[in-house]
Amino acid sequence: MSTDSATILRQLKIKTGATKRLFKEHKSYVLEEEQQKLKLDKFVADGAEEWDIKNARKMLEESGKMVNDLAGKLGASVQDLRQLVAAAEHDESIAKNEEVIKAGEVLEEVSV
């Protein structure tokens, strides 16, 4: 295995982990945003104090910002990982390596 192949494998391992983490974090914030929306709707429907409604709106807005921020980071990470997988698949010495297979699985998972 050449040093280029070793470098690709090392980068694959790093990017695969980063992509998985960003995907998990993004899902978590999407769920939080949904919960914040339900909470705000309940406050409005129940005629809660204006401060509670305002605070719930602020929390919803913050969750939305995090979802958007993480979506951008996840998109960039997925693109980088796809490029690394393509490079690895063209290198016969590592094309069937476990890290390449794992990276492909992560790409499938986050693309759903």
Secondary structure, DSSP 8 states (H G I E B T S, - for coil): --HHHHHHHHHHHHHHHHHHHHHHHHHHHHHHHHHHHHHHHHHHHHT--HHHHHHHHHHHHHHHHHHHHHHHHHHHHHHHHHHHHHHHHH-TTTTT-HHHHHHHHHHHHHT-
